[in-house]
Amino acid sequence: MPKRLPRYCQITGKLMSGLQWEESDIGAPPPEKPLRVLYMLVVHGRAVRQLKRLIKAIYHKDHFYYIHVDKRSNYLQSEMVQVAERYTNIRVTSWRMDTIWGGASLLTMYLRSMKDLLEMTDWSWDFFINLSATDYPIRTNQELVYFLSKYRDKNFLKSHGRDNVRFIKKQGLDRLFHECDSHMWRLGERQIPEGIVLDGGSDWFALTRTFVNYVTYTKDVLVSELRHFYKYTLLPAESFFHTVLENSKDCDTLVDNNLRVTNWNRKLGCRCQYKHIVDWCGCSPNDFKPQDIVRLQQVTRPTFFARKFESSVNQEALDILDAHLFGEPEPGIPGLKAYWENSYHNMEGLKGLTDVTLTAYTSFTRLSLRKLQTPEQENRKSACSFSADGFPSSVELYFYDDRFQGYLVTQKVHPSATLEFWMMPRGSLRIVDQVGAASRIQSLEVGTEWDLKERIFRNFRGLIGPMDEPVAVQKWSHGVNVTVTVVWIDPTYIIAASYDIAVDTEADFTQYKPPLSRPLRPGVWHVRLLHFWELLAEVKFLVMPLTFRNKEPLQKGDKSLHAGPPRGQYMEQNFQALSGILDLPPRAEIEQEADKRSELMGKDLEKWADNSLSGFWSVGGICTKTASVLCPSLPVCSDTYWSSLSPDPKSDMGSIRPDGRLR
C-alpha cells in the first residue's frame, strides 16, 4: 500500500463547490452545440421490463448507451443483446463480471468500460453518466443537455458531507479488504496515504470525457497508486473518482452534486443487510412510492435522476413521473397498471430453479391442464386434452395496480401448442373483530425472504418447502402498547413454537423467525395471534411436499424429507401443554396419516402436491400463444389482458421517432 502520494491540485483544503438552479436553466432553448451523453447502464436481476422502460425514457438518437449485465444474470443479458441489435447507439459489453455490492469488482468494471468507450472511435461522447436499472429520469433529455452544455467542463460527484476522519472510519477506508468468491473479506487495518485528501460519497456520477481519459490513460503516480489502493478497498466506486479528481490538477472542475435524488430512509435502509456479501455494515436507499415524490420538488440543487424505483414494489411512482415528463397517457391504452417480471426462463436450464419452485411450477401446469379437461368450469362446450412437453418454458410474476396477482406459467404441450396459465393465490388470513389495543392488528403473513427495508416478502405468496426458514410478520396500526402471543402449529397439530411480542405504540411491523428444526412437516400450517389467549388473527400457510430433490424426481431414500423434524420436535422446549388452551384435536390418527403420506413417491406424490397447492392457488385463466384448432375456445394470449404476451406500451421499445426519441 502507498504510504505517501503526490497532490497536483493547487487549491488547499476540501473542495465543496456546488450549483443552484438558475431560472435560465429551466425551459431554456437547446444550445447551439449540444453535447452528447454516454449512459453507462450497470444492471443485474430480472426486471427486464423496467430496464426497457428506463432506456425508453432516456433514449435519444444523439446519445449512447453502454450496458454491463452482471455475469449471473443470463436472462437479462440475452434480452439486452436483443435490444442492442435494434439500435446502433446501444451496445452491450462483450465481457461480464460478478459485481457484488461494495466489491472492488465494481470499480474494475467501470475502469474497463471507460477504456472500451474511449476506444470506440465511432462514438463521440462528451459526458459519462452511470445509471442502474432502478434509476429513472425526473427531467427531460432537453433539460439535461442544456444544463451539461452550460457546464461542459465540470465533473459532478456527491461528497459525503462529513468530516474526513469520521468518513474514513465509517467507510472502512482504513481497513484492508479483498474480494474473493463473491465476498469482500476484511483482512485487517492499514494506513491512509499521506499527502492527499481522501474523499468520497455516492458512486453515481457524471464525468467529462477529459477526466475519464485522464483516469484511463494517465501515467501519473497519483492515479496508478490509487488504483492499487482501491483494489483492496470496500465500496471503491464511492471514493476512487472523488479522490483522484480532488487531488488532480483539474480539481477545480469538481461540483459537489451527482445530479440525482436518492430516497434515503436510514432507519429502514441501514440494517446491515449485506453482511452475507461483505464483512461490514452498509446502507441501501428505499424505493420511491407516490408519497415520496414530493421530495423531488423540494430539492434546490440541480437534479435530473432519482433512485430507487422497483415496479414489483410500486409502479405508480413511475407512472407519476411519466405523466410529468411525457404527458398523461391516452385513455384506453392497455397494460398501464400491469407489470410482469420474469422469475424463470428455460434458457438458464434447471439451475434457474430450486426444488421448491420446480415442484410448484410443474404442479401449476398439471392443475391447469386438468382444468382444461373440465369444460363446464370454463363455460366451454367441449373438453381440451393436452399433456405437458417437458418442464415449463418460463414463469412470470404478475402484478396489477401494485398488487401481486399470481404466477404466469408458460408451457409447451402435446399436441403441438404453447399455453400460458395464470395461477392466482387464495386468501388464507382471518382477523377476528376486537376492541381496544387488540384491534391494532392489520395483517398477519408468513413467508420467506422478508425484506426489512421495503417490508415485503420477496418470495411472493410464500412458496415454502420443508427445508425453508419461514418468518411471521404482523402489520399494526398505531395505538396503545400491547403484548401478543404467536403460536405456530404444524399439520399434525404439533405446537412448533410459541412466543410473545411486545408491540410499541408507534410500531408498524413486528416479525420473528423461530429457530425451527427441519425438515418442516409438509402440509397446512397455522399461525395464530393471541391476546390473553383470545384469538386476534390466524393465517394458514403451506409447506409443500417436494416432488424433486436436487432437480431429480424424489427417490425412496429421500422420504425423511417429508417426515418432519427429528423426534417430532421443532424446538428444545415442548409446547404441547398448550393444546388444551388452543383447543387442538387429538394427534394420533392425524400423525399416522401424515407418516403414510411421507412415503409417497411418483404419481401419488404428485397428486399429494397438487391437492396441497390447490388449497392455496386457483387457475385464474388459460390462453394459447397461437390460435388452437384442437381447442378453439381458448383465447389467444396477445388478446388476453393478464398474459405476459399482451401489449405493454410502457416497456415496448419501438421505432425511433422524428424527434430522435422513443417516446
Buried (B, 14 or more C-beta within 10 A) or exposed (E): EBEEBEBEBEEEEEBEBEBEEEEEBEEBEEBEEBBBBBBBBBBBBBBBBBBBBBBBBBBBBEBBBBBBBBBBBBBBBBBBEEBBEEBEBBBBBEEBBBBBBBBBBBBBBBBBBBBBBBEEEEBEBBBBBBBBBBBBBBBBBBBBBBBBBBBBEBBBBBBBEEEBEEBBEEBBBEBBBEBEEBBBEBEEEBEBBEEBBBBBBBBBBBBBBBBBBBBBEEEBEBBEBBBEBBBBBBBBBBBBBBBBBBBBEBBBBBBBBBBBBBBBBEEBBBBEBBEEBBBBEBBBBBBBBEEBBEBBEEEEBBBBBBBBBBBBBBBBBBBBBBEBBEEEEEEEEEBBBBBBBBBBBBEBEBEBBBBBBBBBBBBBBBBBBEBBEEBEEBEBEEEBEBEBBEBBBBBBBBBBEBEBBBBBBBBBBEEEBBBBBBBBBEEBBEBBEBEEBBBBBEEBBBBBEBBBBBBBBEBBBBBBBBBBEBBBBBBBEEBEEBEBBBBBBBBBBBBBBBBEBEBEEEBEBBBEBBEBBBBBBBBBBBBBBBBEEEBBBBBBBBBBBBBBBEEEEBEEEBBEBBBBBEEBBBBEEEBEEBBEEBEBEEBEEBBEEBBEBBEBBEEEBBEBBBEBBBEBBBBBBBBBBEEBEEBEEBBBBEEBEBBBBBBBBBBBBEEBEEEEBBB
